[in-house]
C-alpha cells in the first residue's frame, strides 16, 4: 500500500496508485481532503492540462502548493482525472 505522509500523519493511502512523470497519483477517495486546502493557483502542464493546487496543512505545519490534481486532463492523461499528487515536503512511501 502506498502512502503520502506529512507531519507524521497519513494523508493518503491506496493499493494501486498511478505513476506519471515520477509523481504518485492517489485516487480522490483515498485522500484525506480535510488536510488539503485549495489555492487560487492554477497551472498548465502542456500535455496534461490545467492543474489545481492545494496547500497541505497538518496541525500547525503547512506546505504551500504541495498537492495538485487535474479535473479535466488531456485524453492522454485521463487515467489521473481528479487524482491527487504530492510534491516536496510530503513523503511518499511506495
N, CA, C and O atoms as a CHARMM CRD file, in Angstrom:
* protein
*
  376
    1    1 UNK  N      0.84400  -1.18200   0.00000 PROA 1      0.00000
    2    1 UNK  CA     0.00000   0.00000   0.00000 PROA 1      0.00000
    3    1 UNK  C      0.88800   1.24400   0.00000 PROA 1      0.00000
    4    1 UNK  O      1.77300   1.37600   0.84500 PROA 1      0.00000
    5    2 UNK  N      0.65400   2.14500  -0.93600 PROA 2      0.00000
    6    2 UNK  CA     1.39000   3.40600  -0.99900 PROA 2      0.00000
    7    2 UNK  C      0.73800   4.41900  -0.07000 PROA 2      0.00000
    8    2 UNK  O     -0.48100   4.44300   0.09900 PROA 2      0.00000
    9    3 UNK  N      1.58300   5.25700   0.53000 PROA 3      0.00000
   10    3 UNK  CA     1.08300   6.27500   1.45900 PROA 3      0.00000
   11    3 UNK  C      1.74500   7.61200   1.18200 PROA 3      0.00000
   12    3 UNK  O      2.88900   7.67700   0.73100 PROA 3      0.00000
   13    4 UNK  N      1.00000   8.68600   1.46300 PROA 4      0.00000
   14    4 UNK  CA     1.54300  10.04600   1.46600 PROA 4      0.00000
   15    4 UNK  C      1.46800  10.51800   2.91500 PROA 4      0.00000
   16    4 UNK  O      0.40400  10.48700   3.53300 PROA 4      0.00000
   17    5 UNK  N      2.61100  10.95600   3.45100 PROA 5      0.00000
   18    5 UNK  CA     2.69700  11.30400   4.86600 PROA 5      0.00000
   19    5 UNK  C      3.27400  12.71200   5.01800 PROA 5      0.00000
   20    5 UNK  O      4.25500  13.07400   4.36900 PROA 5      0.00000
   21    6 UNK  N      2.64700  13.48500   5.88400 PROA 6      0.00000
   22    6 UNK  CA     3.15900  14.81500   6.22100 PROA 6      0.00000
   23    6 UNK  C      2.92800  15.05400   7.70800 PROA 6      0.00000
   24    6 UNK  O      1.84100  14.79900   8.22700 PROA 6      0.00000
   25    7 UNK  N      3.95000  15.53900   8.38100 PROA 7      0.00000
   26    7 UNK  CA     3.87500  15.84700   9.81100 PROA 7      0.00000
   27    7 UNK  C      3.37500  14.61800  10.60000 PROA 7      0.00000
   28    7 UNK  O      2.56900  14.73200  11.52400 PROA 7      0.00000
   29    8 UNK  N      3.88700  13.44000  10.19500 PROA 8      0.00000
   30    8 UNK  CA     3.58900  12.16700  10.84700 PROA 8      0.00000
   31    8 UNK  C      2.12900  11.71400  10.71100 PROA 8      0.00000
   32    8 UNK  O      1.67900  10.84000  11.45200 PROA 8      0.00000
   33    9 UNK  N      1.39700  12.30200   9.77200 PROA 9      0.00000
   34    9 UNK  CA     0.00000  11.93000   9.53900 PROA 9      0.00000
   35    9 UNK  C     -0.12500  11.39500   8.10900 PROA 9      0.00000
   36    9 UNK  O      0.37300  12.00600   7.16300 PROA 9      0.00000
   37   10 UNK  N     -0.79200  10.25000   7.96400 PROA 10     0.00000
   38   10 UNK  CA    -1.05900   9.69500   6.64300 PROA 10     0.00000
   39   10 UNK  C     -2.20400  10.50300   6.03000 PROA 10     0.00000
   40   10 UNK  O     -3.31700  10.52000   6.55600 PROA 10     0.00000
   41   11 UNK  N     -1.91600  11.16800   4.91400 PROA 11     0.00000
   42   11 UNK  CA    -2.94600  11.98700   4.28200 PROA 11     0.00000
   43   11 UNK  C     -3.54200  11.30900   3.04600 PROA 11     0.00000
   44   11 UNK  O     -4.54900  11.76700   2.50500 PROA 11     0.00000
   45   12 UNK  N     -2.91100  10.21000   2.60000 PROA 12     0.00000
   46   12 UNK  CA    -3.46400   9.41200   1.50400 PROA 12     0.00000
   47   12 UNK  C     -2.85800   8.02000   1.57100 PROA 12     0.00000
   48   12 UNK  O     -1.68300   7.86100   1.90100 PROA 12     0.00000
   49   13 UNK  N     -3.66400   7.01800   1.25700 PROA 13     0.00000
   50   13 UNK  CA    -3.12900   5.66300   1.11900 PROA 13     0.00000
   51   13 UNK  C     -4.02200   4.85200   0.19500 PROA 13     0.00000
   52   13 UNK  O     -5.24700   4.97100   0.20100 PROA 13     0.00000
   53   14 UNK  N     -3.34600   4.01300  -0.60900 PROA 14     0.00000
   54   14 UNK  CA    -4.09200   3.23400  -1.58700 PROA 14     0.00000
   55   14 UNK  C     -3.19400   2.12600  -2.12700 PROA 14     0.00000
   56   14 UNK  O     -1.97400   2.27800  -2.17500 PROA 14     0.00000
   57   15 UNK  N     -3.79400   1.02600  -2.52700 PROA 15     0.00000
   58   15 UNK  CA    -3.06100  -0.11700  -3.07500 PROA 15     0.00000
   59   15 UNK  C     -2.47500   0.16200  -4.45000 PROA 15     0.00000
   60   15 UNK  O     -1.31300  -0.15500  -4.70300 PROA 15     0.00000
   61   16 UNK  N     -3.26200   0.74800  -5.33600 PROA 16     0.00000
   62   16 UNK  CA    -2.89000   0.83100  -6.73800 PROA 16     0.00000
   63   16 UNK  C     -2.89700   2.27100  -7.22000 PROA 16     0.00000
   64   16 UNK  O     -3.88600   2.73400  -7.78800 PROA 16     0.00000
   65   17 UNK  N     -1.79800   2.98300  -6.99500 PROA 17     0.00000
   66   17 UNK  CA    -1.70400   4.37300  -7.43500 PROA 17     0.00000
   67   17 UNK  C     -1.25900   4.42000  -8.89800 PROA 17     0.00000
   68   17 UNK  O     -0.84500   3.40800  -9.46300 PROA 17     0.00000
   69   18 UNK  N     -1.34700   5.59900  -9.49700 PROA 18     0.00000
   70   18 UNK  CA    -0.88100   5.78900 -10.87000 PROA 18     0.00000
   71   18 UNK  C      0.41500   6.58200 -10.81300 PROA 18     0.00000
   72   18 UNK  O      0.48200   7.63500 -10.17900 PROA 18     0.00000
   73   19 UNK  N      1.43600   6.07400 -11.47300 PROA 19     0.00000
   74   19 UNK  CA     2.72400   6.75800 -11.53600 PROA 19     0.00000
   75   19 UNK  C      2.83800   7.43300 -12.89300 PROA 19     0.00000
   76   19 UNK  O      2.77600   6.77000 -13.92800 PROA 19     0.00000
   77   20 UNK  N      3.00600   8.75600 -12.89000 PROA 20     0.00000
   78   20 UNK  CA     3.10100   9.51700 -14.13300 PROA 20     0.00000
   79   20 UNK  C      4.16100  10.59300 -13.96300 PROA 20     0.00000
   80   20 UNK  O      4.08500  11.41200 -13.04800 PROA 20     0.00000
   81   21 UNK  N      5.14100  10.58700 -14.84200 PROA 21     0.00000
   82   21 UNK  CA     6.24300  11.55200 -14.82000 PROA 21     0.00000
   83   21 UNK  C      6.89400  11.63700 -13.43700 PROA 21     0.00000
   84   21 UNK  O      7.24000  12.72400 -12.97500 PROA 21     0.00000
   85   22 UNK  N      7.05800  10.49800 -12.78800 PROA 22     0.00000
   86   22 UNK  CA     7.72600  10.44800 -11.48900 PROA 22     0.00000
   87   22 UNK  C      6.85700  10.83500 -10.31100 PROA 22     0.00000
   88   22 UNK  O      7.33200  10.82600  -9.17500 PROA 22     0.00000
   89   23 UNK  N      5.59900  11.17600 -10.54200 PROA 23     0.00000
   90   23 UNK  CA     4.67600  11.54600  -9.46900 PROA 23     0.00000
   91   23 UNK  C      3.70100  10.41100  -9.18700 PROA 23     0.00000
   92   23 UNK  O      3.23400   9.73000 -10.10100 PROA 23     0.00000
   93   24 UNK  N      3.40500  10.22100  -7.91000 PROA 24     0.00000
   94   24 UNK  CA     2.45300   9.20300  -7.47900 PROA 24     0.00000
   95   24 UNK  C      1.08300   9.85200  -7.33700 PROA 24     0.00000
   96   24 UNK  O      0.89800  10.75400  -6.52000 PROA 24     0.00000
   97   25 UNK  N      0.12300   9.39000  -8.13500 PROA 25     0.00000
   98   25 UNK  CA    -1.22800   9.95800  -8.10700 PROA 25     0.00000
   99   25 UNK  C     -2.16400   9.01500  -7.35600 PROA 25     0.00000
  100   25 UNK  O     -2.28900   7.83700  -7.69000 PROA 25     0.00000
  101   26 UNK  N     -2.81600   9.56400  -6.33400 PROA 26     0.00000
  102   26 UNK  CA    -3.75000   8.81800  -5.49700 PROA 26     0.00000
  103   26 UNK  C     -5.18600   9.11900  -5.93200 PROA 26     0.00000
  104   26 UNK  O     -5.51800  10.27000  -6.21800 PROA 26     0.00000
  105   27 UNK  N     -6.04000   8.08900  -5.98400 PROA 27     0.00000
  106   27 UNK  CA    -7.44300   8.35900  -6.33300 PROA 27     0.00000
  107   27 UNK  C     -8.08900   9.24100  -5.26500 PROA 27     0.00000
  108   27 UNK  O     -7.72900   9.15200  -4.09200 PROA 27     0.00000
  109   28 UNK  N     -9.03400  10.08500  -5.65500 PROA 28     0.00000
  110   28 UNK  CA    -9.60200  11.05300  -4.71100 PROA 28     0.00000
  111   28 UNK  C    -10.20300  10.42500  -3.46000 PROA 28     0.00000
  112   28 UNK  O    -10.13600  11.01800  -2.38400 PROA 28     0.00000
  113   29 UNK  N    -10.78500   9.24500  -3.57900 PROA 29     0.00000
  114   29 UNK  CA   -11.40400   8.62000  -2.40200 PROA 29     0.00000
  115   29 UNK  C    -10.37300   8.14100  -1.37800 PROA 29     0.00000
  116   29 UNK  O    -10.73600   7.81600  -0.24700 PROA 29     0.00000
  117   30 UNK  N     -9.09600   8.09200  -1.75800 PROA 30     0.00000
  118   30 UNK  CA    -8.05800   7.64300  -0.83000 PROA 30     0.00000
  119   30 UNK  C     -7.36800   8.80100  -0.10400 PROA 30     0.00000
  120   30 UNK  O     -6.52300   8.57800   0.76400 PROA 30     0.00000
  121   31 UNK  N     -7.72900  10.03500  -0.46100 PROA 31     0.00000
  122   31 UNK  CA    -7.07100  11.22500   0.08500 PROA 31     0.00000
  123   31 UNK  C     -7.92300  11.83000   1.20200 PROA 31     0.00000
  124   31 UNK  O     -9.12900  12.01800   1.04700 PROA 31     0.00000
  125   32 UNK  N     -7.28600  12.12500   2.30700 PROA 32     0.00000
  126   32 UNK  CA    -7.98900  12.78400   3.41800 PROA 32     0.00000
  127   32 UNK  C     -8.01300  14.28900   3.11500 PROA 32     0.00000
  128   32 UNK  O     -7.10700  15.03400   3.48600 PROA 32     0.00000
  129   33 UNK  N     -9.07100  14.70100   2.43500 PROA 33     0.00000
  130   33 UNK  CA    -9.17000  16.06200   1.91100 PROA 33     0.00000
  131   33 UNK  C     -9.24000  17.12500   2.99100 PROA 33     0.00000
  132   33 UNK  O     -9.05900  18.30500   2.69200 PROA 33     0.00000
  133   34 UNK  N     -9.49600  16.75400   4.22900 PROA 34     0.00000
  134   34 UNK  CA    -9.51000  17.75700   5.29600 PROA 34     0.00000
  135   34 UNK  C     -8.13000  18.38200   5.50300 PROA 34     0.00000
  136   34 UNK  O     -8.01700  19.43100   6.13600 PROA 34     0.00000
  137   35 UNK  N     -7.07500  17.74200   4.97000 PROA 35     0.00000
  138   35 UNK  CA    -5.72400  18.29400   5.08100 PROA 35     0.00000
  139   35 UNK  C     -5.31000  19.09500   3.85300 PROA 35     0.00000
  140   35 UNK  O     -4.24500  19.71300   3.85300 PROA 35     0.00000
  141   36 UNK  N     -6.12900  19.09400   2.81200 PROA 36     0.00000
  142   36 UNK  CA    -5.83000  19.83000   1.58800 PROA 36     0.00000
  143   36 UNK  C     -6.74000  21.04200   1.47700 PROA 36     0.00000
  144   36 UNK  O     -7.95800  20.93900   1.61800 PROA 36     0.00000
  145   37 UNK  N     -6.13400  22.18100   1.22400 PROA 37     0.00000
  146   37 UNK  CA    -6.88400  23.43400   1.13000 PROA 37     0.00000
  147   37 UNK  C     -6.61500  24.05500  -0.23700 PROA 37     0.00000
  148   37 UNK  O     -5.47200  24.38200  -0.55700 PROA 37     0.00000
  149   38 UNK  N     -7.66600  24.21700  -1.04700 PROA 38     0.00000
  150   38 UNK  CA    -7.47700  24.74400  -2.40500 PROA 38     0.00000
  151   38 UNK  C     -6.81500  26.12000  -2.40100 PROA 38     0.00000
  152   38 UNK  O     -7.08200  26.95500  -1.53600 PROA 38     0.00000
  153   39 UNK  N     -5.95600  26.33200  -3.37700 PROA 39     0.00000
  154   39 UNK  CA    -5.35100  27.64500  -3.56500 PROA 39     0.00000
  155   39 UNK  C     -6.00600  28.29100  -4.78100 PROA 39     0.00000
  156   39 UNK  O     -6.80500  27.66100  -5.47400 PROA 39     0.00000
  157   40 UNK  N     -5.66900  29.52200  -5.02700 PROA 40     0.00000
  158   40 UNK  CA    -6.18000  30.19700  -6.22400 PROA 40     0.00000
  159   40 UNK  C     -5.25300  29.96600  -7.40900 PROA 40     0.00000
  160   40 UNK  O     -5.51600  30.42600  -8.52000 PROA 40     0.00000
  161   41 UNK  N     -4.16000  29.24300  -7.15400 PROA 41     0.00000
  162   41 UNK  CA    -3.16300  28.99100  -8.19200 PROA 41     0.00000
  163   41 UNK  C     -3.60200  27.85300  -9.10100 PROA 41     0.00000
  164   41 UNK  O     -4.05000  26.80200  -8.64300 PROA 41     0.00000
  165   42 UNK  N     -3.46400  28.08700 -10.38200 PROA 42     0.00000
  166   42 UNK  CA    -3.67900  27.03800 -11.37500 PROA 42     0.00000
  167   42 UNK  C     -2.47100  27.05200 -12.29200 PROA 42     0.00000
  168   42 UNK  O     -1.82400  28.08400 -12.46900 PROA 42     0.00000
  169   43 UNK  N     -2.17800  25.91900 -12.86400 PROA 43     0.00000
  170   43 UNK  CA    -1.02700  25.85300 -13.75000 PROA 43     0.00000
  171   43 UNK  C     -1.27300  24.92400 -14.90400 PROA 43     0.00000
  172   43 UNK  O     -2.00300  23.94100 -14.78200 PROA 43     0.00000
  173   44 UNK  N     -0.66500  25.23500 -16.02500 PROA 44     0.00000
  174   44 UNK  CA    -0.84200  24.43800 -17.22600 PROA 44     0.00000
  175   44 UNK  C      0.39100  23.56900 -17.43600 PROA 44     0.00000
  176   44 UNK  O      1.50700  24.07700 -17.55000 PROA 44     0.00000
  177   45 UNK  N      0.18700  22.27800 -17.48400 PROA 45     0.00000
  178   45 UNK  CA     1.25500  21.33000 -17.77500 PROA 45     0.00000
  179   45 UNK  C      1.04300  20.84400 -19.20600 PROA 45     0.00000
  180   45 UNK  O      0.49100  19.76600 -19.42700 PROA 45     0.00000
  181   46 UNK  N      1.47100  21.61800 -20.14100 PROA 46     0.00000
  182   46 UNK  CA     1.23900  21.46100 -21.58100 PROA 46     0.00000
  183   46 UNK  C      0.43500  20.23000 -22.00700 PROA 46     0.00000
  184   46 UNK  O     -0.71800  20.38200 -22.41200 PROA 46     0.00000
  185   47 UNK  N      0.96900  19.07100 -21.93600 PROA 47     0.00000
  186   47 UNK  CA     0.26500  17.90600 -22.47800 PROA 47     0.00000
  187   47 UNK  C     -0.75700  17.31500 -21.51700 PROA 47     0.00000
  188   47 UNK  O     -1.65200  16.59200 -21.95500 PROA 47     0.00000
  189   48 UNK  N     -0.65400  17.60000 -20.20700 PROA 48     0.00000
  190   48 UNK  CA    -1.58300  17.01000 -19.24000 PROA 48     0.00000
  191   48 UNK  C     -2.85900  17.84300 -19.11400 PROA 48     0.00000
  192   48 UNK  O     -3.96200  17.29700 -19.11300 PROA 48     0.00000
  193   49 UNK  N     -2.71000  19.13700 -19.01000 PROA 49     0.00000
  194   49 UNK  CA    -3.86000  20.01700 -18.83500 PROA 49     0.00000
  195   49 UNK  C     -3.61000  21.01400 -17.72500 PROA 49     0.00000
  196   49 UNK  O     -2.46700  21.25200 -17.33600 PROA 49     0.00000
  197   50 UNK  N     -4.68200  21.59500 -17.21800 PROA 50     0.00000
  198   50 UNK  CA    -4.58000  22.61800 -16.17800 PROA 50     0.00000
  199   50 UNK  C     -4.71500  21.98000 -14.79700 PROA 50     0.00000
  200   50 UNK  O     -5.67800  21.26600 -14.52000 PROA 50     0.00000
  201   51 UNK  N     -3.73500  22.25100 -13.93900 PROA 51     0.00000
  202   51 UNK  CA    -3.70400  21.68200 -12.59000 PROA 51     0.00000
  203   51 UNK  C     -4.32800  22.62700 -11.58500 PROA 51     0.00000
  204   51 UNK  O     -4.21000  23.84700 -11.70100 PROA 51     0.00000
  205   52 UNK  N     -4.99600  22.04900 -10.59500 PROA 52     0.00000
  206   52 UNK  CA    -5.45400  22.78600  -9.42600 PROA 52     0.00000
  207   52 UNK  C     -4.50100  22.44200  -8.29100 PROA 52     0.00000
  208   52 UNK  O     -4.14800  21.27800  -8.10600 PROA 52     0.00000
  209   53 UNK  N     -4.08400  23.45200  -7.52800 PROA 53     0.00000
  210   53 UNK  CA    -3.12500  23.23400  -6.45500 PROA 53     0.00000
  211   53 UNK  C     -3.78500  23.35900  -5.08400 PROA 53     0.00000
  212   53 UNK  O     -4.78500  24.05400  -4.90300 PROA 53     0.00000
  213   54 UNK  N     -3.17900  22.65500  -4.12600 PROA 54     0.00000
  214   54 UNK  CA    -3.66100  22.66100  -2.74200 PROA 54     0.00000
  215   54 UNK  C     -2.48900  22.89800  -1.79500 PROA 54     0.00000
  216   54 UNK  O     -1.37900  22.41600  -2.02200 PROA 54     0.00000
  217   55 UNK  N     -2.75700  23.65200  -0.73000 PROA 55     0.00000
  218   55 UNK  CA    -1.81900  23.70700   0.38700 PROA 55     0.00000
  219   55 UNK  C     -2.11300  22.50300   1.26400 PROA 55     0.00000
  220   55 UNK  O     -3.26900  22.11400   1.43100 PROA 55     0.00000
  221   56 UNK  N     -1.06600  21.91700   1.82300 PROA 56     0.00000
  222   56 UNK  CA    -1.24000  20.79500   2.74400 PROA 56     0.00000
  223   56 UNK  C     -0.99500  21.32500   4.14700 PROA 56     0.00000
  224   56 UNK  O      0.07100  21.86800   4.43800 PROA 56     0.00000
  225   57 UNK  N     -1.99200  21.16400   5.01800 PROA 57     0.00000
  226   57 UNK  CA    -1.89800  21.66800   6.39200 PROA 57     0.00000
  227   57 UNK  C     -2.23600  20.53200   7.35000 PROA 57     0.00000
  228   57 UNK  O     -3.32900  19.96800   7.30200 PROA 57     0.00000
  229   58 UNK  N     -1.29000  20.20700   8.21500 PROA 58     0.00000
  230   58 UNK  CA    -1.49600  19.20200   9.26400 PROA 58     0.00000
  231   58 UNK  C     -1.01900  19.82000  10.56700 PROA 58     0.00000
  232   58 UNK  O      0.16100  20.13800  10.71600 PROA 58     0.00000
  233   59 UNK  N     -1.93400  19.98700  11.50500 PROA 59     0.00000
  234   59 UNK  CA    -1.58200  20.66300  12.75500 PROA 59     0.00000
  235   59 UNK  C     -1.15900  22.08500  12.46800 PROA 59     0.00000
  236   59 UNK  O     -1.86600  22.82400  11.78200 PROA 59     0.00000
  237   60 UNK  N     -0.01000  22.46900  12.99000 PROA 60     0.00000
  238   60 UNK  CA     0.47800  23.84000  12.78100 PROA 60     0.00000
  239   60 UNK  C      1.44900  23.93900  11.60300 PROA 60     0.00000
  240   60 UNK  O      2.01200  25.00600  11.36000 PROA 60     0.00000
  241   61 UNK  N      1.65100  22.83800  10.86700 PROA 61     0.00000
  242   61 UNK  CA     2.59500  22.84600   9.75400 PROA 61     0.00000
  243   61 UNK  C      1.85800  22.92800   8.41700 PROA 61     0.00000
  244   61 UNK  O      0.82400  22.29400   8.20600 PROA 61     0.00000
  245   62 UNK  N      2.43100  23.73200   7.52800 PROA 62     0.00000
  246   62 UNK  CA     1.80300  23.97500   6.22300 PROA 62     0.00000
  247   62 UNK  C      2.86500  23.95400   5.13000 PROA 62     0.00000
  248   62 UNK  O      3.96800  24.47300   5.30300 PROA 62     0.00000
  249   63 UNK  N      2.51200  23.34400   4.00700 PROA 63     0.00000
  250   63 UNK  CA     3.34300  23.42200   2.80400 PROA 63     0.00000
  251   63 UNK  C      2.45300  23.98000   1.70500 PROA 63     0.00000
  252   63 UNK  O      1.41200  23.40500   1.38700 PROA 63     0.00000
  253   64 UNK  N      2.86200  25.08800   1.13300 PROA 64     0.00000
  254   64 UNK  CA     2.07100  25.71000   0.07700 PROA 64     0.00000
  255   64 UNK  C      2.22000  24.95600  -1.24000 PROA 64     0.00000
  256   64 UNK  O      3.31700  24.53300  -1.60800 PROA 64     0.00000
  257   65 UNK  N      1.12000  24.79700  -1.93100 PROA 65     0.00000
  258   65 UNK  CA     1.05300  24.14800  -3.24800 PROA 65     0.00000
  259   65 UNK  C      1.76400  22.79300  -3.26800 PROA 65     0.00000
  260   65 UNK  O      2.47800  22.47600  -4.22000 PROA 65     0.00000
  261   66 UNK  N      1.56700  22.00000  -2.21700 PROA 66     0.00000
  262   66 UNK  CA     2.23700  20.70500  -2.09700 PROA 66     0.00000
  263   66 UNK  C      1.42500  19.56200  -2.68100 PROA 66     0.00000
  264   66 UNK  O      1.87600  18.41600  -2.66600 PROA 66     0.00000
  265   67 UNK  N      0.23900  19.85100  -3.19500 PROA 67     0.00000
  266   67 UNK  CA    -0.58600  18.81900  -3.83100 PROA 67     0.00000
  267   67 UNK  C     -1.28100  19.43400  -5.03500 PROA 67     0.00000
  268   67 UNK  O     -1.51900  20.64000  -5.08700 PROA 67     0.00000
  269   68 UNK  N     -1.60000  18.58500  -5.99900 PROA 68     0.00000
  270   68 UNK  CA    -2.30000  19.08400  -7.18600 PROA 68     0.00000
  271   68 UNK  C     -3.12400  17.95800  -7.80600 PROA 68     0.00000
  272   68 UNK  O     -2.89600  16.77300  -7.56000 PROA 68     0.00000
  273   69 UNK  N     -4.07700  18.37500  -8.61000 PROA 69     0.00000
  274   69 UNK  CA    -4.90400  17.41200  -9.34200 PROA 69     0.00000
  275   69 UNK  C     -5.31600  18.03700 -10.66900 PROA 69     0.00000
  276   69 UNK  O     -5.16000  19.23700 -10.89300 PROA 69     0.00000
  277   70 UNK  N     -5.84700  17.18500 -11.53700 PROA 70     0.00000
  278   70 UNK  CA    -6.29400  17.61100 -12.86100 PROA 70     0.00000
  279   70 UNK  C     -7.76100  17.22300 -13.03100 PROA 70     0.00000
  280   70 UNK  O     -8.06100  16.05900 -13.29700 PROA 70     0.00000
  281   71 UNK  N     -8.67600  18.17600 -12.88200 PROA 71     0.00000
  282   71 UNK  CA   -10.09600  17.85000 -13.03400 PROA 71     0.00000
  283   71 UNK  C    -10.50100  17.58600 -14.48000 PROA 71     0.00000
  284   71 UNK  O    -11.51300  16.93200 -14.73200 PROA 71     0.00000
  285   72 UNK  N     -9.71500  18.09200 -15.43300 PROA 72     0.00000
  286   72 UNK  CA   -10.04600  17.90800 -16.84300 PROA 72     0.00000
  287   72 UNK  C     -8.75800  17.69300 -17.64200 PROA 72     0.00000
  288   72 UNK  O     -8.38000  18.55000 -18.44200 PROA 72     0.00000
  289   73 UNK  N     -8.07100  16.54500 -17.43100 PROA 73     0.00000
  290   73 UNK  CA    -6.80600  16.32200 -18.12300 PROA 73     0.00000
  291   73 UNK  C     -7.02000  16.01200 -19.60500 PROA 73     0.00000
  292   73 UNK  O     -8.13500  15.73700 -20.04600 PROA 73     0.00000
  293   74 UNK  N     -5.94500  16.06500 -20.34400 PROA 74     0.00000
  294   74 UNK  CA    -5.99800  15.69600 -21.75800 PROA 74     0.00000
  295   74 UNK  C     -6.37000  14.22100 -21.88300 PROA 74     0.00000
  296   74 UNK  O     -6.28400  13.46800 -20.91300 PROA 74     0.00000
  297   75 UNK  N     -6.77500  13.82200 -23.05900 PROA 75     0.00000
  298   75 UNK  CA    -7.15900  12.42000 -23.26000 PROA 75     0.00000
  299   75 UNK  C     -5.98000  11.48400 -22.99800 PROA 75     0.00000
  300   75 UNK  O     -6.18300  10.34200 -22.58600 PROA 75     0.00000
  301   76 UNK  N     -4.76400  11.94500 -23.22900 PROA 76     0.00000
  302   76 UNK  CA    -3.57800  11.11600 -22.98700 PROA 76     0.00000
  303   76 UNK  C     -3.32100  10.89600 -21.49300 PROA 76     0.00000
  304   76 UNK  O     -2.60100   9.96900 -21.12200 PROA 76     0.00000
  305   77 UNK  N     -3.90000  11.73500 -20.64100 PROA 77     0.00000
  306   77 UNK  CA    -3.67900  11.62900 -19.19700 PROA 77     0.00000
  307   77 UNK  C     -4.97200  11.34600 -18.44000 PROA 77     0.00000
  308   77 UNK  O     -5.04900  11.61500 -17.24100 PROA 77     0.00000
  309   78 UNK  N     -5.97300  10.81800 -19.10500 PROA 78     0.00000
  310   78 UNK  CA    -7.27700  10.62400 -18.46100 PROA 78     0.00000
  311   78 UNK  C     -7.22300   9.67400 -17.26800 PROA 78     0.00000
  312   78 UNK  O     -8.12800   9.68300 -16.43300 PROA 78     0.00000
  313   79 UNK  N     -6.18100   8.86000 -17.17700 PROA 79     0.00000
  314   79 UNK  CA    -6.06800   7.92300 -16.04900 PROA 79     0.00000
  315   79 UNK  C     -5.84500   8.63800 -14.71900 PROA 79     0.00000
  316   79 UNK  O     -5.99100   8.02700 -13.66100 PROA 79     0.00000
  317   80 UNK  N     -5.49200   9.93000 -14.75800 PROA 80     0.00000
  318   80 UNK  CA    -5.28300  10.66300 -13.49800 PROA 80     0.00000
  319   80 UNK  C     -6.36900  11.70900 -13.23200 PROA 80     0.00000
  320   80 UNK  O     -6.19100  12.57000 -12.37000 PROA 80     0.00000
  321   81 UNK  N     -7.46800  11.64700 -13.94300 PROA 81     0.00000
  322   81 UNK  CA    -8.55300  12.61600 -13.72900 PROA 81     0.00000
  323   81 UNK  C     -8.96100  12.61300 -12.25800 PROA 81     0.00000
  324   81 UNK  O     -9.33400  11.57500 -11.71100 PROA 81     0.00000
  325   82 UNK  N     -8.88700  13.78200 -11.62500 PROA 82     0.00000
  326   82 UNK  CA    -9.24300  14.01400 -10.22800 PROA 82     0.00000
  327   82 UNK  C     -8.31200  13.33300  -9.22000 PROA 82     0.00000
  328   82 UNK  O     -8.50900  13.47700  -8.01300 PROA 82     0.00000
  329   83 UNK  N     -7.31200  12.60200  -9.68800 PROA 83     0.00000
  330   83 UNK  CA    -6.34600  12.00300  -8.76000 PROA 83     0.00000
  331   83 UNK  C     -5.47400  13.10900  -8.17100 PROA 83     0.00000
  332   83 UNK  O     -5.35800  14.18700  -8.75400 PROA 83     0.00000
  333   84 UNK  N     -4.86600  12.84700  -7.02600 PROA 84     0.00000
  334   84 UNK  CA    -4.07400  13.85800  -6.33300 PROA 84     0.00000
  335   84 UNK  C     -2.62700  13.38700  -6.21200 PROA 84     0.00000
  336   84 UNK  O     -2.36300  12.25800  -5.79800 PROA 84     0.00000
  337   85 UNK  N     -1.69800  14.26400  -6.57600 PROA 85     0.00000
  338   85 UNK  CA    -0.27400  14.00000  -6.41500 PROA 85     0.00000
  339   85 UNK  C      0.27500  14.96900  -5.37800 PROA 85     0.00000
  340   85 UNK  O     -0.30100  16.02700  -5.12300 PROA 85     0.00000
  341   86 UNK  N      1.40200  14.58500  -4.78700 PROA 86     0.00000
  342   86 UNK  CA     2.01000  15.38800  -3.73600 PROA 86     0.00000
  343   86 UNK  C      3.44700  15.71300  -4.09700 PROA 86     0.00000
  344   86 UNK  O      4.15500  14.89700  -4.68800 PROA 86     0.00000
  345   87 UNK  N      3.86800  16.92200  -3.73300 PROA 87     0.00000
  346   87 UNK  CA     5.20600  17.36800  -4.05400 PROA 87     0.00000
  347   87 UNK  C      6.13300  17.38500  -2.85400 PROA 87     0.00000
  348   87 UNK  O      5.93100  16.67400  -1.87000 PROA 87     0.00000
  349   88 UNK  N      7.14300  18.20800  -2.96600 PROA 88     0.00000
  350   88 UNK  CA     8.20500  18.31200  -1.96400 PROA 88     0.00000
  351   88 UNK  C      7.63100  18.59600  -0.57400 PROA 88     0.00000
  352   88 UNK  O      6.75600  19.44500  -0.40300 PROA 88     0.00000
  353   89 UNK  N      8.14600  17.87000   0.39700 PROA 89     0.00000
  354   89 UNK  CA     7.70700  18.04500   1.77700 PROA 89     0.00000
  355   89 UNK  C      6.74700  16.97100   2.23700 PROA 89     0.00000
  356   89 UNK  O      6.60000  16.72600   3.43400 PROA 89     0.00000
  357   90 UNK  N      6.09600  16.33200   1.28000 PROA 90     0.00000
  358   90 UNK  CA     5.20400  15.20400   1.59400 PROA 90     0.00000
  359   90 UNK  C      5.95300  13.93100   1.24800 PROA 90     0.00000
  360   90 UNK  O      6.40900  13.76600   0.11600 PROA 90     0.00000
  361   91 UNK  N      6.08100  13.04000   2.19900 PROA 91     0.00000
  362   91 UNK  CA     6.80600  11.79100   1.98600 PROA 91     0.00000
  363   91 UNK  C      5.89100  10.74700   1.35700 PROA 91     0.00000
  364   91 UNK  O      4.79800  10.47800   1.85500 PROA 91     0.00000
  365   92 UNK  N      6.35600  10.16400   0.25700 PROA 92     0.00000
  366   92 UNK  CA     5.62600   9.09200  -0.38900 PROA 92     0.00000
  367   92 UNK  C      6.30700   7.78300  -0.02500 PROA 92     0.00000
  368   92 UNK  O      7.50700   7.61200  -0.23900 PROA 92     0.00000
  369   93 UNK  N      5.52700   6.86400   0.52800 PROA 93     0.00000
  370   93 UNK  CA     6.03900   5.53400   0.88100 PROA 93     0.00000
  371   93 UNK  C      5.42200   4.55300  -0.10800 PROA 93     0.00000
  372   93 UNK  O      4.24000   4.22900   0.00100 PROA 93     0.00000
  373   94 UNK  N      6.21500   4.07000  -1.08300 PROA 94     0.00000
  374   94 UNK  CA     5.65600   3.18700  -2.11100 PROA 94     0.00000
  375   94 UNK  C      5.26200   1.81400  -1.55600 PROA 94     0.00000
  376   94 UNK  O      4.77800   0.96300  -2.30200 PROA 94     0.00000
